[in-house]
Amino acid sequence: MKKKETKPKTATDLKEMFAAMQELEKTKGIPMDTMLENIKKSIEKACKSNYNNDDVVFAVDVEKGIFQAYIQKTVVEKVTDPDREVDEKLGRDLDIRAVIGSKVRIPVDTKNLGRISVQNARSVIRQGIRDKEREITLKEFKAKENEIVTAVVENIDPVTGNASIRIDKSIATLTKAEQVGIEDLKEGDSVRVYVAEVREQEPGKKGKNKGPRAIISRTSNEFVKRLFELEVPEIYDGVVVIKSIAREAGSRTKLAVLSTNPDVDSVGACIGARGVRVAKIVEELGGEKIDIIEYKEKPEEFIAAALSPANVVKVEILDEENKSCRVTVPDSQLSLAIGNRGQNARLAARLTCWKVDIRPESGFYGEDEKENEGEELIAENGEELIESTETINDAFSEDEEVAAVSAENEAVTEEAVSEQAAEEVPTEENTEDTAEEISEENVENSVEEETVPEENSEENNNPENSDNEEEPKSEDKDSAVSE
C-alpha cells in the first residue's frame, strides 16, 4: 500500500491555528503574542539541532493566515561553512538582489525537522504557555490579597470535602478546615471568600514547583472584618474603627468597635436601621451569632462589656502585668456569663486579651472558709515568726552577757591565783618561825602523852569508879534490846 502523502499546511490550517490561539487568549488570558513567541523559540531550537543554524526569521500575518520560518545564510565567493554560507550563484537564485556579504532567506519545511525536534518544540510551547498562566494567576491573586472576592464552586471532593472554586480565570482550593461548619457547598454556588495569603512557589512532588497558590478562607477573623467594611460605610470611611475580633466560625463572633466621632454611635452604625446591616452579614455567615460591643480604654469597663449579655457586678485586676482579673457576676447569671461550654468567657478573654476568672456574687462553697483559714494561718505563722525572732535575739543577748561574765570571772580568778601564789612563796624568816612553832608543838604533845597514862592508872585502881561505870553499860544494853 502506498503511504498517504501529508499535504503542507495551507492558509486555512494556519487560520484555524490562529483561531485556537485567540480562543485560548480569551479563556485563560494568555496573550497571542506570547504564544507566537514560544512557537518561534521552539522552531529556532529545532533548526539549530537539525541545520546547525539558529539564524531564523519569521513572517507572520494573522489576518491572512501566514506563518513562515526562514533560515538566513550569508553570500560569499567561496563557501567554507555550508550551514551558514552560500555562493553567489545560489544566492542570486534565492534573491535576485543578493550580493556578496548580504544575507538570503531559505524557507524551512517543519516536516523535515524530525520527530524529536518536533516533540522538543511542542514541550517548549507548552512550558511557555504554562509559565504565562502562572504569571497571570499570580498577578490576579496578588491584586486580591487580603480582600474579599466572589468565587464560583467548580467541584467538591467527596472524600476530603475540599472545594475547587474559580476566581475570575484562576482556580483555587477552599479546604474543609476553612469552610464554615454549618454550610453545605454545592457545585455552581456563588460564595464569598477571603484571600488570606498568596504564595509564589508552592512545592510539589520530587522538588518540583506547582506554581503560585492562594490561601483562601471563610473562617478567618479578617473575613468578618472585610464584610463589615463592605456593609458599613462608617467603617470603610474610618469613622468607626474595629479594635478587636474574637470568633468561633459557624457559632459566634464578638466585635469591639470604637467611634472617632463623638456624634456617631459605633454600635448603632454597625447594626443599622432595624438591624439590616448586621442581618446581611449574619446571612452570609450562615446564621452565625454576632455580638457588637463598644471598646473602652479602661480594662475593667472593657472586660465587663465583653461578657455581655451577662451583667457584671465588679471587675478586680489581680495582675496587671500578666493581664489577669477576677469578675464577679450575679448568681443567677453565672451560667450566662460562662456560656455554652465556656464559649462566652472564652471569646471575652480573646477579645480583651485578659485572663478572666468568673465567680458568683455569693462565692463558691467553702471558699471564704479557706480564705479565712489561710489568713489565720498566715497570722499565726507571722506571730510565731516574730516570737522565734525575739527568742533568738534574747538567746544571743544572754550568750553575750554570759560570755562577758565568764570573761570577768576568768580575770578575777587569774588575779586570785597570782596573789595566792605570791603568798605561798617561802622566805628565810618564815621558815625559821615555822620551825620554832613546830618544835614547841612537838614538846607539848609529848608532855600530854606522859600525863594521860598516869590518870588512867589511878582510875583503874579505884573500884567505886569501876562499878559505877559498869552499871550504866548494862542499862544501855537493856535499853538497846527493848528498842
Secondary structure as UniProt FT lines:
FT   HELIX           11..28
FT   HELIX           32..51
FT   STRAND          56..61
FT   TURN            62..65
FT   STRAND          66..76
FT   TURN            82..84
FT   STRAND          85..87
FT   HELIX           88..94
FT   TURN            96..97
FT   TURN            100..101
FT   STRAND          103..107
FT   HELIX           110..113
FT   HELIX           115..143
FT   TURN            144..146
FT   STRAND          148..156
FT   TURN            158..160
FT   STRAND          163..167
FT   TURN            168..169
FT   STRAND          170..174
FT   HELIX           176..178
FT   TURN            181..182
FT   TURN            187..188
FT   STRAND          190..199
FT   HELIX           205..207
FT   STRAND          213..217
FT   HELIX           221..231
FT   HELIX           233..237
FT   STRAND          240..248
FT   TURN            249..251
FT   STRAND          252..259
FT   TURN            262..263
FT   HELIX           266..271
FT   HELIX           273..275
FT   HELIX           276..284
FT   TURN            285..286
FT   STRAND          289..294
FT   HELIX           299..306
FT   TURN            307..309
FT   STRAND          314..319
FT   TURN            320..323
FT   STRAND          324..329
FT   HELIX           331..333
FT   HELIX           334..338
FT   HELIX           340..342
FT   HELIX           343..352
FT   STRAND          355..360
FT   TURN            361..362
FT   TURN            365..366
FT   HELIX           367..424
FT   HELIX           428..461
FT   HELIX           463..482
//
